Amino acid sequence: MTKEELPYYGDANNQQDVIARCIAGGESAFKSLYHNHSNVMYNTAYRIVNSQPDAEDLVQDAFLDAFRNISGFENRSAFSTWLKRILIYKCINHLKKKKIIANELKDNYSDSIASEESSYEEEIQWEVNKVLKGIELLPDHYRLVINLYLIEGYDHEEIALITHLPEATVRTQYVRGKKKLVDIIKRF
């Protein structure tokens, strides 16, 4: 196996080598990066846009942009972090094009969720599935913030930077989205 054919498994030195091979136009390096990151990127896109075909298209577009601009990747973070940021911007722009993200939110919910611990794995899985299904049913502007915060692990400040919304708006969308999610889950 030549160096060109070596797969990328995630360590920093190997990442730099694969990126260098991509910059040099190595097709197998591109394939390696795509193979190692496409599933995670698809899951992220799907949770944000809630549409399989749109998520697939957005992932492809994000990879194309990343590969076109690979020489601009500076190895200050993991490739996956850089790629995910590209993907999230694409998802946000997609939602904006569909005119789904609103500037003002009017929903007011005051319900709270009661959490109950379950010792049975089956019951826990059922609850997790209800939450994930509930997130899918949220309006896009709430689903975006809930996914970025709860699933992707970004804090409110980072979400504000990503979405170009004021941090106070992000916090409000998170609180209202969480309340709406509780309401959805109670209906199950």
Contacts in CASP RR format, 6 or more apart in sequence:
PFRMAT RR
TARGET T0000
AUTHOR 0000-0000-0000
METHOD contacts of the structure
MODEL  1
MTKEELPYYGDANNQQDVIARCIAGGESAFKSLYHNHSNVMYNTAYRIVN
SQPDAEDLVQDAFLDAFRNISGFENRSAFSTWLKRILIYKCINHLKKKKI
IANELKDNYSDSIASEESSYEEEIQWEVNKVLKGIELLPDHYRLVINLYL
IEGYDHEEIALITHLPEATVRTQYVRGKKKLVDIIKRF
3 17 0 8 1.000
3 21 0 8 1.000
4 21 0 8 1.000
4 26 0 8 1.000
4 28 0 8 1.000
4 29 0 8 1.000
5 28 0 8 1.000
6 14 0 8 1.000
6 17 0 8 1.000
6 18 0 8 1.000
6 32 0 8 1.000
7 32 0 8 1.000
7 35 0 8 1.000
7 36 0 8 1.000
8 14 0 8 1.000
8 15 0 8 1.000
8 18 0 8 1.000
8 29 0 8 1.000
8 32 0 8 1.000
8 33 0 8 1.000
8 36 0 8 1.000
9 36 0 8 1.000
10 36 0 8 1.000
10 78 0 8 1.000
12 75 0 8 1.000
15 75 0 8 1.000
15 78 0 8 1.000
15 79 0 8 1.000
16 75 0 8 1.000
18 29 0 8 1.000
18 32 0 8 1.000
18 33 0 8 1.000
18 79 0 8 1.000
19 29 0 8 1.000
19 70 0 8 1.000
19 73 0 8 1.000
19 75 0 8 1.000
19 79 0 8 1.000
21 28 0 8 1.000
21 29 0 8 1.000
22 29 0 8 1.000
22 30 0 8 1.000
22 33 0 8 1.000
22 67 0 8 1.000
22 70 0 8 1.000
23 70 0 8 1.000
23 71 0 8 1.000
30 67 0 8 1.000
33 63 0 8 1.000
33 79 0 8 1.000
34 63 0 8 1.000
37 79 0 8 1.000
37 80 0 8 1.000
37 83 0 8 1.000
38 59 0 8 1.000
38 63 0 8 1.000
40 80 0 8 1.000
40 84 0 8 1.000
41 59 0 8 1.000
41 62 0 8 1.000
41 63 0 8 1.000
41 83 0 8 1.000
41 84 0 8 1.000
41 87 0 8 1.000
42 55 0 8 1.000
42 56 0 8 1.000
42 59 0 8 1.000
44 84 0 8 1.000
44 87 0 8 1.000
44 88 0 8 1.000
44 91 0 8 1.000
44 147 0 8 1.000
44 151 0 8 1.000
44 152 0 8 1.000
45 54 0 8 1.000
45 55 0 8 1.000
45 56 0 8 1.000
45 58 0 8 1.000
45 59 0 8 1.000
45 62 0 8 1.000
45 87 0 8 1.000
45 90 0 8 1.000
45 91 0 8 1.000
46 52 0 8 1.000
46 55 0 8 1.000
47 135 0 8 1.000
47 143 0 8 1.000
47 147 0 8 1.000
47 151 0 8 1.000
48 55 0 8 1.000
48 88 0 8 1.000
48 91 0 8 1.000
48 92 0 8 1.000
48 95 0 8 1.000
48 143 0 8 1.000
48 144 0 8 1.000
48 147 0 8 1.000
48 148 0 8 1.000
49 55 0 8 1.000
49 58 0 8 1.000
49 91 0 8 1.000
49 94 0 8 1.000
49 95 0 8 1.000
49 140 0 8 1.000
50 136 0 8 1.000
50 140 0 8 1.000
50 143 0 8 1.000
54 94 0 8 1.000
58 87 0 8 1.000
58 90 0 8 1.000
58 91 0 8 1.000
58 94 0 8 1.000
59 87 0 8 1.000
61 90 0 8 1.000
62 83 0 8 1.000
62 86 0 8 1.000
62 87 0 8 1.000
62 90 0 8 1.000
63 83 0 8 1.000
65 86 0 8 1.000
65 90 0 8 1.000
66 73 0 8 1.000
66 82 0 8 1.000
66 83 0 8 1.000
66 86 0 8 1.000
73 79 0 8 1.000
73 82 0 8 1.000
84 152 0 8 1.000
85 162 0 8 1.000
88 148 0 8 1.000
88 162 0 8 1.000
89 162 0 8 1.000
91 144 0 8 1.000
92 101 0 8 1.000
92 144 0 8 1.000
92 162 0 8 1.000
92 163 0 8 1.000
92 164 0 8 1.000
95 101 0 8 1.000
95 140 0 8 1.000
95 141 0 8 1.000
95 144 0 8 1.000
98 140 0 8 1.000
100 139 0 8 1.000
100 140 0 8 1.000
100 141 0 8 1.000
101 140 0 8 1.000
101 141 0 8 1.000
101 144 0 8 1.000
102 141 0 8 1.000
105 141 0 8 1.000
105 172 0 8 1.000
105 173 0 8 1.000
105 176 0 8 1.000
107 176 0 8 1.000
107 177 0 8 1.000
107 180 0 8 1.000
108 176 0 8 1.000
109 176 0 8 1.000
109 177 0 8 1.000
109 179 0 8 1.000
109 180 0 8 1.000
109 182 0 8 1.000
109 183 0 8 1.000
110 179 0 8 1.000
111 179 0 8 1.000
111 182 0 8 1.000
111 183 0 8 1.000
111 186 0 8 1.000
112 179 0 8 1.000
112 182 0 8 1.000
113 182 0 8 1.000
113 185 0 8 1.000
113 186 0 8 1.000
118 124 0 8 1.000
118 127 0 8 1.000
130 185 0 8 1.000
130 188 0 8 1.000
131 181 0 8 1.000
131 185 0 8 1.000
133 188 0 8 1.000
134 181 0 8 1.000
134 184 0 8 1.000
134 185 0 8 1.000
134 188 0 8 1.000
135 143 0 8 1.000
135 146 0 8 1.000
135 147 0 8 1.000
135 150 0 8 1.000
135 151 0 8 1.000
135 181 0 8 1.000
136 143 0 8 1.000
137 184 0 8 1.000
138 146 0 8 1.000
138 177 0 8 1.000
138 180 0 8 1.000
138 181 0 8 1.000
138 184 0 8 1.000
139 180 0 8 1.000
141 173 0 8 1.000
142 173 0 8 1.000
142 176 0 8 1.000
142 177 0 8 1.000
142 180 0 8 1.000
142 181 0 8 1.000
144 163 0 8 1.000
145 159 0 8 1.000
145 163 0 8 1.000
145 170 0 8 1.000
145 173 0 8 1.000
145 174 0 8 1.000
145 177 0 8 1.000
146 174 0 8 1.000
146 177 0 8 1.000
146 178 0 8 1.000
146 181 0 8 1.000
148 154 0 8 1.000
148 158 0 8 1.000
148 159 0 8 1.000
148 162 0 8 1.000
148 163 0 8 1.000
149 155 0 8 1.000
149 156 0 8 1.000
149 159 0 8 1.000
149 174 0 8 1.000
154 162 0 8 1.000
156 167 0 8 1.000
156 170 0 8 1.000
156 171 0 8 1.000
156 174 0 8 1.000
157 167 0 8 1.000
159 165 0 8 1.000
159 170 0 8 1.000
159 174 0 8 1.000
160 166 0 8 1.000
160 167 0 8 1.000
160 169 0 8 1.000
160 170 0 8 1.000
163 170 0 8 1.000
165 173 0 8 1.000
END
